[in-house]
Amino acid sequence: MERKHIHRAVFALCLLLFFGAGFLYLKNETEKLEITRERLPLAGAGVAKVAVFSDLHLKNGLDGLSRRAALAIREENPQIVISLGDQIENAKGLGALDEFLALAMPPEARLYGVLGNRERDELGEEELKEVYSIFKRRGGEIIDGKRALAETTGGRIAFYG
């Protein structure tokens, strides 16, 4: 009988360690800023600088990582900035999104975005309208289900949302 309790205790400990390690991994992943630079050819043999970001999961304001990401985008001085969604965790993140884009956007850059599952699942109709308004205020647009054609000094870039 005692052996059965030992097996249960070992099993419970293994589960705890497994899920604890998973939690630590997820926590560390969301606190990572990774900048990758790629050269992609344009049809006209030109060059355009594009910054792409996603999964900020902003809540009540900008944390240090979000602020560093915004400043890194601005420092790169891209012609086009693309948001791939999941920028806010809930409606409380709307102000933080506006603040992030204000910091990140170079004056001449064009901004495009798509909505992520967070925006679709967590926001009501009025909050979604506010996301569209924030992008518009920052010189951009949400392109969900649409085609965008961006003019750059290196040529045209077409993409779909």
Secondary structure as GFF3:
##gff-version 3
##sequence-region A 1 161
A	DSSP	alpha_helix	2	29	.	.	.	ID=ss1
A	DSSP	beta_strand	50	53	.	.	.	ID=ss2
A	DSSP	alpha_helix	64	76	.	.	.	ID=ss3
A	DSSP	beta_strand	80	83	.	.	.	ID=ss4
A	DSSP	three_ten_helix	91	93	.	.	.	ID=ss5
A	DSSP	alpha_helix	94	104	.	.	.	ID=ss6
A	DSSP	beta_strand	110	113	.	.	.	ID=ss7
A	DSSP	alpha_helix	117	122	.	.	.	ID=ss8
A	DSSP	alpha_helix	125	137	.	.	.	ID=ss9
A	DSSP	beta_strand	140	142	.	.	.	ID=ss10
A	DSSP	beta_strand	147	152	.	.	.	ID=ss11
A	DSSP	beta_strand	155	160	.	.	.	ID=ss12
###
